[in-house]
Amino acid sequence: MRLLLQRVARAEVRVEGAIVGAIGPGLLALIGIGPGDTDALVRSMADKTIDLRIFRDEAGLTNRSLVDVGGELLAVSQFTLFADTRRGRRPSFLGAAPPDPARELVDRFVEGVEARGVRVARGVFGSEMEVELINDGPMTIWLDSAADR
């Protein structure tokens, strides 16, 4: 599983010009699911995401988590996080999980975040989406479950 997390002042996602998900302060999570990913791994990554201390405290230090600040999360599936660009000029996406299991695991990720009391908005799996955000910081974090093994 690969996650690209961006701390945002606000973010929204549109499909065919209509807003389908929007949040205020919190995290935009671009979510890539790999073929070997499991329910347990996805739940663990959900916990890691919301427990990361990447929000400012009263002293301006990054000591607070998404839960601590009462932030929201915008979840957007993005198989292109598994792009392989080692050969040629056209990326290969064969490293991403097939759509049906990926959709299910994105749902498990969202459920894991919601179970911790975080409000989640989301994009539409498999759709062409426009994502708009105001990056706060900027603060962008890359999480790759393969790097944690």
C-alpha positions, 0 to 999 in steps of 0.5 A, spaced: 500 500 500 502 506 498 499 513 501 501 520 499 498 524 505 498 532 504 496 536 510 491 541 507 487 547 509 481 544 505 480 540 499 475 537 495 474 532 489 470 533 483 467 528 478 464 531 472 464 538 475 460 536 481 463 536 488 463 529 491 467 530 497 470 536 501 473 537 507 476 543 511 482 542 515 485 535 515 489 530 510 488 529 503 490 521 502 491 519 495 491 511 496 494 506 492 493 498 493 498 493 491 496 486 489 499 483 496 495 488 500 491 485 506 485 487 510 490 487 516 495 491 513 490 497 510 487 497 517 494 498 520 496 504 515 489 507 517 491 507 524 498 510 522 495 515 518 491 518 523 496 517 528 502 521 525 504 527 529 504 532 523 499 538 525 502 544 529 501 545 537 500 551 540 508 552 540 508 551 532 511 544 533 508 538 529 506 534 535 499 533 534 495 528 530 489 528 525 485 526 531 488 531 536 486 537 532 479 534 530 481 534 522 478 531 517 480 526 511 479 526 504 480 519 501 482 518 493 484 512 490 490 513 485 492 506 482 498 511 479 502 511 485 504 504 483 507 507 476 513 503 474 517 508 470 524 504 469 523 502 462 521 507 456 516 513 457 510 510 458 509 508 465 506 501 467 501 500 472 501 492 473 504 493 480 497 496 482 492 491 485 486 489 480 480 494 481 475 489 485 480 487 491 483 495 490 476 498 491 474 493 497 481 495 501 480 502 500 473 501 503 477 498 509 482 504 509 476 509 510 472 504 515 478 504 519 479 511 519 472 512 521 472 507 526 477 512 530 472 518 530 475 522 524 470 524 518 471 522 511 469 524 505 471 521 498 472 520 491 469 515 486 473 509 485 475 508 478 472 515 476 476 521 472 477 526 478 479 533 479 482 534 486 483 541 489 487 542 495 490 548 499 496 544 502 498 547 509 505 547 510 506 545 505 506 538 509 507 532 504 508 525 507 509 518 503 507 512 506 509 505 503 508 499 506 513 495 503 518 500 506 515 498 513 516 491 512 
